[in-house]
Amino acid sequence: MADHTPPQDQGPSEQRRSWFVRLLNPPKCSMLRMLGVGSVLGIVIWGALNMGMEYTNRSEFCLSCHEMSIPYEELKKTVHFKNRSGAAAQCADCHVASSKTPTDYMFKSFQKLMAARDVIGKITGVVDTPEKFEAHRLTMAKRVWARMEERDSKECRNCHDFKYMDPEKQKDRSVVKHEGAVEDGKTCIECHKGIAHKPVHQALEQAPADQPAT
């Protein structure tokens, strides 16, 4: 005869053991659900990070947070801002390398954190006036030059590259200089300091040799 005895309630120890078994061997539908939810969350988080990164890359954002109106006005007077081809450069194009690789993305994120130094400088009164900004200009410029040299002027090479240059359309002096730079393994910023802002690199000869680029 079949046993029609109703199942007894599981004790606390049996319930814990049953929960542990389900944790180790979840149903397929549960795993699929977790993968689906995790994928959606990952896309949302990654999209939000990229949107935030691109939003803060806008020159308008830089000008609202930093004491950057001074160098921005300088940029507007150069060929990097307005030219016959219409290929204009904005703040992030030169100060934040594009994220074409995971390494670039990490560097880009690091640069965002380092930008807080400018905000702190404004809040603490280090560069909150044109006079103070001018006094610290060379120190700030040296910091940028050093960083660009370390990365082989990647910010420049996003738009300019020796292998795509047409010597026929360059002046003889430029051709000689660029050929020499290729042979000597020089990077763009070594010769093109002050290309978009006030040329303060002449003051390097007057600066103390042991002055750090902080």
C-alpha positions in Angstrom: 0.0 0.0 0.0 1.2 3.5 -0.7 2.3 5.6 2.2 0.0 8.6 2.5 1.7 9.9 5.5 2.0 13.7 5.1 5.6 15.0 5.0 7.0 16.2 8.2 8.2 19.8 8.5 12.0 20.1 8.1 14.0 21.0 11.2 16.3 24.0 11.3 19.4 21.9 10.5 17.7 20.3 7.5 16.5 23.7 6.2 20.0 25.1 6.4 21.4 22.1 4.6 18.8 22.4 1.9 19.6 26.1 1.4 23.3 25.3 1.2 22.6 22.7 -1.5 20.6 25.2 -3.5 23.4 27.7 -3.2 25.9 25.3 -4.6 23.6 23.9 -7.3 21.3 26.7 -8.3 18.6 25.9 -10.9 19.5 26.8 -14.5 16.8 29.4 -14.7 18.3 31.1 -11.6 21.8 31.3 -13.2 20.4 32.6 -16.4 18.5 35.3 -14.5 21.6 36.3 -12.6 23.7 36.4 -15.8 21.0 38.5 -17.5 20.7 41.0 -14.6 24.4 41.2 -14.2 24.9 41.9 -18.0 22.3 44.7 -17.9 23.8 46.2 -14.8 27.3 46.0 -16.3 26.1 47.8 -19.5 24.3 50.5 -17.4 27.3 51.1 -15.2 29.8 51.1 -18.1 27.5 53.5 -20.0 27.2 55.8 -17.1 30.9 55.9 -16.6 31.5 56.7 -20.2 28.8 59.4 -20.3 30.3 61.0 -17.2 33.8 60.8 -18.7 32.7 62.5 -22.0 30.6 65.1 -20.1 33.5 66.2 -18.0 35.7 66.3 -21.2 33.8 69.2 -22.5 35.6 72.5 -22.5 32.5 74.2 -21.0 32.9 71.8 -18.0 36.6 72.6 -17.7 36.0 76.3 -17.7 33.3 76.1 -15.1 35.4 74.2 -12.6 39.0 75.4 -13.2 40.8 78.7 -13.4 41.1 77.9 -17.1 39.6 80.9 -18.8 43.0 82.4 -19.1 44.6 79.6 -21.1 41.4 79.1 -23.0 41.4 82.6 -24.3 45.0 82.0 -25.4 43.9 78.8 -27.2 41.3 80.7 -29.1 44.0 82.9 -30.8 45.9 79.9 -32.2 45.5 77.6 -35.2 44.5 74.8 -32.9 41.2 76.5 -32.3 40.3 77.9 -35.7 41.8 77.1 -39.0 40.9 76.5 -42.7 40.3 72.8 -42.2 38.0 73.2 -39.2 39.8 70.6 -37.2 39.7 72.4 -33.8 41.1 71.1 -30.6 39.4 71.4 -27.2 40.9 71.1 -23.7 40.5 67.4 -23.4 42.0 66.7 -26.8 45.4 67.9 -25.6 45.2 67.2 -21.9 43.4 63.8 -21.8 44.5 61.2 -24.3 41.7 59.3 -26.0 40.8 55.9 -24.6 41.6 53.6 -27.4 43.0 50.8 -25.2 42.2 49.8 -21.6 45.5 51.4 -20.5 44.5 54.7 -22.1 41.2 54.5 -20.2 42.9 54.1 -16.9 45.2 57.0 -17.7 42.2 59.1 -18.7 40.6 58.3 -15.3 43.8 59.2 -13.5 43.9 62.5 -15.3 40.4 63.3 -14.1 41.6 62.7 -10.5 44.7 64.8 -11.1 42.5 67.7 -12.4 41.2 68.0 -8.8 44.5 69.7 -8.1 43.4 72.7 -10.2 40.1 72.9 -8.3 41.9 72.7 -4.9 44.4 75.4 -6.2 41.5 77.7 -6.9 39.7 77.0 -3.6 42.8 77.5 -1.5 43.7 80.7 -3.4 46.9 79.4 -5.1 45.7 80.3 -8.6 42.5 82.2 -8.0 43.7 85.4 -9.6 45.4 86.1 -13.0 48.5 87.3 -11.1 48.7 84.1 -9.1 48.0 81.9 -12.2 50.8 83.7 -14.0 53.2 83.1 -11.1 52.5 79.3 -11.2 52.2 79.0 -15.0 55.7 77.6 -15.6 55.3 75.0 -12.8 52.0 73.9 -14.2 53.4 73.8 -17.7 56.4 71.7 -16.7 54.1 69.2 -15.1 52.1 68.8 -18.4 55.2 68.7 -20.6 56.7 65.9 -18.4 53.6 63.9 -18.6 53.3 64.2 -22.3 57.0 63.2 -22.8 56.4 60.1 -20.7 53.6 59.1 -23.1 55.4 60.0 -26.3 53.1 63.0 -26.9 50.1 60.7 -27.4 47.8 63.6 -27.1 49.5 65.2 -30.1 49.7 61.9 -32.1 45.9 61.4 -31.9 45.8 64.1 -34.6 49.4 64.3 -35.9 51.6 61.5 -37.0 54.9 61.5 -38.8 53.9 58.6 -41.1 50.9 60.6 -42.4 52.7 63.8 -43.0 53.2 65.0 -46.6 56.7 66.6 -46.9 55.6 68.2 -50.2 53.1 70.3 -48.3 55.6 71.4 -45.6 58.2 74.1 -45.5 61.7 72.9 -46.0 62.6 73.8 -42.4 59.7 71.7 -41.1 60.7 68.7 -43.2 64.3 68.9 -41.9 63.1 69.2 -38.3 60.7 66.3 -38.6 63.2 64.0 -40.3 65.7 64.8 -37.5 63.1 64.2 -34.8 62.3 60.7 -36.3 66.0 59.9 -36.4 66.7 61.1 -32.9 63.5 59.6 -31.4 62.2 62.9 -30.2 58.6 63.4 -29.2 56.3 66.2 -30.3 56.2 68.2 -27.1 60.0 68.5 -27.0 59.9 71.0 -29.9 56.3 72.3 -29.7 56.0 73.7 -26.2 53.8 76.7 -26.1 52.0 75.7 -29.3 48.5 76.5 -27.9 49.2 78.7 -24.9 51.5 81.5 -23.8 55.0 80.5 -24.7 56.7 80.3 -21.3 59.2 77.6 -22.2 61.8 80.3 -22.8 61.8 80.7 -19.0 63.2 77.2 -18.6 66.7 78.5 -19.1 66.1 81.0 -16.3 64.5 78.5 -13.9 66.8 76.8 -11.3 68.1 73.4 -12.6 66.9 71.6 -9.4 63.4 73.0 -9.5 61.0 70.1 -9.5 58.1 69.9 -12.1 55.4 69.5 -9.4 
